[in-house]
Amino acid sequence: LLRYMDRHALSQEYREALPVAGKDGTLRSRFRGTPLEGNLRAKTGSLRYVHALAGWVTDLSGRRLVFAIMLNGYSPGPGAPSGREALDELVKRMTGMAVREEEAKP
């Protein structure tokens, strides 16, 4: 659906209806202070043990990516990332915007 709408005559209107990372809607507080802020437009979704994120983002090389990620039956143990945190990390890695733990340490 996202790839289809990317080429549709109403693609701009469709994309503009989706929340923007770090700016509004369900993504208002996500990806703030990262290169994804203002760059990622996506729809979120969650049910018990199910977390989803689907939309568009531009990676570090300038390619616009269409993505849909779903964690189904995800019940993290102690110390494991929440569903939301896991999705956010996947998007960062997919776009080349993740910082490895070793690089983040002083």
N, CA, C and O of each residue as an XYZ file, in Angstrom:
424
protein
N       0.820     -1.188      0.000
C       0.000      0.000      0.000
C       0.869      1.260      0.000
O       0.591      2.203     -0.740
N       1.917      1.278      0.825
C       2.779      2.460      0.885
C       3.496      2.695     -0.442
O       3.597      3.836     -0.892
N       3.991      1.644     -1.067
C       4.650      1.810     -2.367
C       3.655      2.279     -3.415
O       3.973      3.136     -4.240
N       2.459      1.723     -3.386
C       1.415      2.137     -4.324
C       1.083      3.616     -4.137
O       1.018      4.372     -5.107
N       0.875      4.023     -2.889
C       0.516      5.419     -2.606
C       1.677      6.369     -2.907
O       1.457      7.553     -3.159
N       2.901      5.862     -2.883
C       4.053      6.701     -3.200
C       4.005      7.187     -4.645
O       4.553      8.240     -4.971
N       3.344      6.412     -5.514
C       3.248      6.758     -6.939
C       1.877      7.294     -7.324
O       1.669      7.690     -8.471
N       0.959      7.312     -6.401
C      -0.417      7.733     -6.658
C      -0.505      9.250     -6.834
O       0.338      9.988     -6.326
N      -1.508      9.698     -7.541
C      -1.709     11.143     -7.759
C      -1.903     11.897     -6.442
O      -1.598     13.087     -6.362
N      -2.403     11.225     -5.420
C      -2.624     11.852     -4.112
C      -1.522     11.501     -3.105
O      -1.741     11.550     -1.895
N      -0.347     11.149     -3.610
C       0.728     10.707     -2.712
C       1.130     11.782     -1.702
O       1.375     11.477     -0.534
N       1.196     13.009     -2.139
C       1.591     14.082     -1.212
C       0.569     14.232     -0.094
O       0.950     14.355      1.070
N      -0.695     14.225     -0.415
C      -1.750     14.345      0.589
C      -1.721     13.158      1.554
O      -1.924     13.323      2.756
N      -1.471     11.973      1.024
C      -1.415     10.768      1.850
C      -0.254     10.864      2.847
O      -0.433     10.624      4.041
N       0.936     11.217      2.347
C       2.103     11.335      3.232
C       1.886     12.411      4.289
O       2.244     12.223      5.452
N       1.306     13.532      3.891
C       1.093     14.626      4.833
C       0.086     14.291      5.924
O       0.035     14.969      6.950
N      -0.716     13.251      5.713
C      -1.678     12.822      6.728
C      -1.020     11.991      7.827
O      -1.622     11.761      8.876
N       0.208     11.544      7.592
C       0.905     10.717      8.575
C       1.673     11.588      9.563
O       2.146     12.665      9.200
N       1.802     11.134     10.813
C       2.589     11.872     11.802
C       4.049     12.011     11.380
O       4.585     11.160     10.670
N       4.682     13.091     11.825
C       6.088     13.377     11.532
C       6.893     13.152     12.810
O       6.524     13.635     13.880
N       7.992     12.419     12.685
C       8.843     12.114     13.842
C       9.304     13.382     14.542
O       9.819     14.307     13.913
N       9.108     13.408     15.860
C       9.550     14.527     16.685
C       8.705     15.771     16.552
O       9.030     16.795     17.153
N       7.626     15.720     15.781
C       6.832     16.925     15.510
C       5.366     16.818     15.931
O       4.856     17.704     16.616
N       4.682     15.739     15.526
C       3.243     15.696     15.802
C       2.707     14.271     15.924
O       3.403     13.290     15.659
N       1.455     14.201     16.331
C       0.753     12.920     16.428
C       1.455     11.921     17.328
O       2.088     12.285     18.319
N       1.328     10.650     16.960
C       1.887      9.568     17.775
C       3.410      9.513     17.723
O       4.028      8.763     18.478
N       4.020     10.302     16.840
C       5.490     10.353     16.764
C       6.060     11.623     17.388
O       7.256     11.891     17.269
N       5.218     12.400     18.046
C       5.626     13.686     18.611
C       6.869     13.568     19.491
O       7.772     14.400     19.397
N       6.925     12.558     20.336
C       8.047     12.451     21.278
C       9.109     11.444     20.832
O      10.042     11.161     21.583
N       8.980     10.910     19.639
C       9.948      9.915     19.162
C      10.945     10.543     18.183
O      10.588     11.397     17.373
N      12.180     10.108     18.276
C      13.273     10.501     17.382
C      13.684     11.958     17.524
O      14.370     12.487     16.649
N      13.284     12.614     18.597
C      13.709     14.009     18.816
C      15.217     14.068     18.973
O      15.831     13.196     19.587
N      15.799     15.114     18.407
C      17.240     15.302     18.524
C      18.056     14.348     17.678
O      19.268     14.252     17.869
N      17.431     13.635     16.746
C      18.146     12.727     15.849
C      17.917     13.189     14.412
O      17.041     14.017     14.164
N      18.693     12.665     13.464
C      18.467     13.023     12.059
C      17.093     12.568     11.537
O      16.663     12.994     10.465
N      16.419     11.714     12.286
C      15.098     11.247     11.873
C      13.997     12.252     12.204
O      12.902     12.175     11.649
N      14.279     13.193     13.104
C      13.283     14.201     13.462
C      12.943     15.024     12.219
O      13.830     15.587     11.579
N      11.668     15.088     11.888
C      11.210     15.821     10.720
C      11.425     15.082      9.413
O      10.966     15.541      8.367
N      12.106     13.958      9.447
C      12.465     13.195      8.258
C      11.533     11.992      8.068
O      11.189     11.650      6.937
N      11.133     11.367      9.143
C      10.335     10.150      9.095
C       8.853     10.482      9.215
O       8.451     11.236     10.101
N       8.043      9.919      8.325
C       6.577     10.005      8.410
C       6.071      8.577      8.486
O       6.379      7.753      7.625
N       5.294      8.289      9.521
C       4.879      6.902      9.688
C       3.612      6.780     10.532
O       3.225      7.699     11.254
N       2.994      5.630     10.414
C       1.834      5.272     11.221
C       2.294      4.282     12.264
O       2.993      3.320     11.948
N       1.910      4.508     13.500
C       2.236      3.584     14.586
C       1.041      2.685     14.851
O      -0.077      2.968     14.420
N       1.290      1.611     15.558
C       0.201      0.739     15.974
C       0.674     -0.181     17.072
O       1.832     -0.597     17.094
N      -0.229     -0.499     17.988
C       0.140     -1.445     19.031
C      -1.107     -2.092     19.624
O      -2.175     -1.488     19.723
N      -0.920     -3.320     20.005
C      -1.861     -4.116     20.779
C      -0.993     -4.848     21.792
O       0.230     -4.713     21.770
N      -1.588     -5.597     22.651
C      -0.779     -6.336     23.609
C       0.188     -7.267     22.877
O      -0.236     -8.129     22.107
N       1.470     -7.092     23.118
C       2.551     -7.882     22.535
C       2.734     -7.672     21.028
O       3.464     -8.431     20.390
N       2.093     -6.672     20.457
C       2.248     -6.368     19.032
C       2.573     -4.882     18.898
O       1.893     -4.032     19.474
N       3.619     -4.581     18.134
C       4.050     -3.196     17.922
C       4.372     -3.041     16.444
O       5.008     -3.913     15.851
N       3.935     -1.926     15.839
C       4.154     -1.736     14.410
C       4.506     -0.283     14.103
O       4.122      0.642     14.820
N       5.246     -0.119     13.018
C       5.604      1.200     12.506
C       5.773      1.043     10.997
O       6.512      0.170     10.542
N       5.090      1.885     10.222
C       5.162      1.784      8.767
C       5.094      3.174      8.161
O       4.284      4.002      8.578
N       5.947      3.430      7.175
C       5.918      4.730      6.530
C       7.099      4.958      5.620
O       7.597      4.029      4.985
N       7.557      6.230      5.558
C       8.644      6.664      4.695
C       9.722      7.351      5.516
O       9.441      7.994      6.528
N      10.963      7.203      5.059
C      12.090      7.883      5.677
C      13.198      8.011      4.632
O      13.296      7.190      3.720
N      14.025      9.035      4.768
C      15.187      9.193      3.895
C      16.422      8.784      4.677
O      16.658      9.274      5.782
N      17.221      7.874      4.094
C      18.412      7.400      4.806
C      19.579      8.367      4.607
O      19.443      9.381      3.923
N      20.713      8.047      5.203
C      21.874      8.936      5.154
C      22.402      9.161      3.742
O      23.016     10.191      3.463
N      22.164      8.197      2.849
C      22.651      8.355      1.477
C      21.667      9.125      0.599
O      21.932      9.350     -0.582
N      20.527      9.530      1.175
C      19.544     10.299      0.419
C      18.460      9.477     -0.242
O      17.599     10.029     -0.927
N      18.484      8.156     -0.048
C      17.434      7.301     -0.615
C      16.194      7.368      0.253
O      16.285      7.311      1.479
N      15.027      7.489     -0.383
C      13.786      7.428      0.382
C      13.370      5.975      0.468
O      13.237      5.287     -0.544
N      13.168      5.525      1.683
C      12.793      4.134      1.939
C      11.334      4.056      2.344
O      10.823      4.921      3.057
N      10.673      3.011      1.881
C       9.332      2.667      2.326
C       9.514      1.452      3.217
O      10.192      0.500      2.833
N       8.916      1.472      4.406
C       9.123      0.357      5.329
C       7.854      0.027      6.103
O       6.978      0.872      6.289
N       7.779     -1.210      6.542
C       6.730     -1.670      7.456
C       7.372     -2.700      8.373
O       7.871     -3.729      7.917
N       7.355     -2.418      9.657
C       7.965     -3.304     10.652
C       6.911     -3.673     11.680
O       6.199     -2.808     12.191
N       6.813     -4.968     11.984
C       5.876     -5.415     13.010
C       6.571     -6.415     13.927
O       7.211     -7.361     13.469
N       6.433     -6.188     15.208
C       6.879     -7.149     16.207
C       5.623     -7.830     16.725
O       4.762     -7.176     17.313
N       5.510     -9.119     16.516
C       4.317     -9.862     16.912
C       4.677    -10.843     18.018
O       5.604    -11.639     17.870
N       3.957    -10.789     19.105
C       4.244    -11.672     20.231
C       5.473    -11.230     21.001
O       6.111    -12.046     21.668
N       5.815     -9.957     20.922
C       7.017     -9.436     21.563
C       6.734     -9.112     23.020
O       5.985     -8.187     23.335
N       7.341     -9.882     23.893
C       7.206     -9.687     25.329
C       8.616     -9.647     25.921
O       9.157    -10.683     26.308
N       9.210     -8.450     25.992
C      10.612     -8.349     26.404
C      10.819     -8.744     27.857
O       9.988     -8.468     28.723
N      11.933     -9.389     28.099
C      12.311     -9.738     29.451
C      12.984     -8.563     30.140
O      13.128     -7.490     29.554
N      13.394     -8.765     31.380
C      14.068     -7.700     32.122
C      15.312     -7.206     31.383
O      16.142     -8.001     30.940
N      15.428     -5.887     31.259
C      16.579     -5.289     30.604
C      16.491     -5.217     29.090
O      17.316     -4.560     28.455
N      15.510     -5.879     28.507
C      15.347     -5.842     27.046
C      14.589     -4.576     26.651
O      13.821     -4.042     27.451
N      14.798     -4.092     25.426
C      14.095     -2.887     24.992
C      12.583     -3.131     24.862
O      12.141     -4.233     24.536
N      11.817     -2.086     25.123
C      10.370     -2.181     24.912
C      10.119     -2.347     23.417
O      11.040     -2.184     22.616
N       8.898     -2.666     23.035
C       8.553     -2.778     21.626
C       8.830     -1.495     20.876
O       9.384     -1.517     19.776
N       8.449     -0.382     21.464
C       8.682      0.922     20.853
C      10.176      1.189     20.681
O      10.613      1.645     19.624
N      10.956      0.905     21.722
C      12.404      1.109     21.643
C      13.036      0.213     20.580
O      13.934      0.644     19.857
N      12.570     -1.030     20.486
C      13.108     -1.961     19.488
C      12.799     -1.478     18.073
O      13.667     -1.522     17.202
N      11.571     -1.018     17.838
C      11.212     -0.484     16.523
C      12.056      0.730     16.173
O      12.558      0.842     15.055
N      12.213      1.632     17.119
C      12.990      2.842     16.877
C      14.440      2.503     16.534
O      15.032      3.117     15.646
N      15.001      1.541     17.229
C      16.379      1.134     16.954
C      16.493      0.493     15.568
O      17.469      0.732     14.857
N      15.510     -0.312     15.183
C      15.523     -0.915     13.847
C      15.507      0.160     12.760
O      16.231      0.052     11.770
N      14.686      1.193     12.939
C      14.627      2.272     11.953
C      15.961      3.011     11.901
O      16.441      3.342     10.816
N      16.559      3.271     13.048
C      17.860      3.953     13.073
C      18.919      3.133     12.333
O      19.713      3.680     11.568
N      18.925      1.835     12.564
C      19.906      0.971     11.899
C      19.629      0.869     10.402
O      20.558      0.888      9.594
N      18.367      0.763     10.035
C      17.977      0.643      8.634
C      18.418      1.869      7.832
O      18.772      1.751      6.659
N      18.397      3.020      8.453
C      18.731      4.259      7.763
C      20.198      4.652      7.930
O      20.639      5.652      7.363
N      20.948      3.879      8.698
C      22.350      4.202      8.941
C      22.526      5.269     10.005
O      23.604      5.852     10.122
N      21.486      5.534     10.781
C      21.532      6.606     11.766
C      21.716      6.115     13.193
O      21.571      6.888     14.140
N      22.033      4.843     13.353
C      22.251      4.300     14.696
C      23.671      4.593     15.142
O      24.600      4.575     14.334
N      23.834      4.858     16.403
C      25.155      5.040     16.992
C      25.458      3.787     17.785
O      24.693      3.397     18.667
N      26.574      3.160     17.467
C      26.940      1.956     18.200
C      27.285      2.313     19.634
O      27.766      3.411     19.913
N      27.037      1.388     20.531
C      27.293      1.604     21.953
C      28.726      2.058     22.207
O      28.960      2.948     23.025
N      29.686      1.451     21.510
C      31.085      1.797     21.757
C      31.365      3.257     21.389
O      32.149      3.928     22.060
N      30.721      3.753     20.314
C      30.944      5.115     19.872
C      30.273      6.128     20.804
O      30.720      7.271     20.899
N      29.219      5.720     21.482
C      28.464      6.630     22.337
C      29.141      6.813     23.700
O      28.859      7.786     24.399
N      30.023      5.897     24.082
C      30.666      5.998     25.392
C      31.818      6.985     25.344
O      32.569      7.031     24.371
N      31.954      7.797     26.433
C      33.057      8.776     26.473
C      34.419      8.131     26.564
O      35.431      8.830     26.605
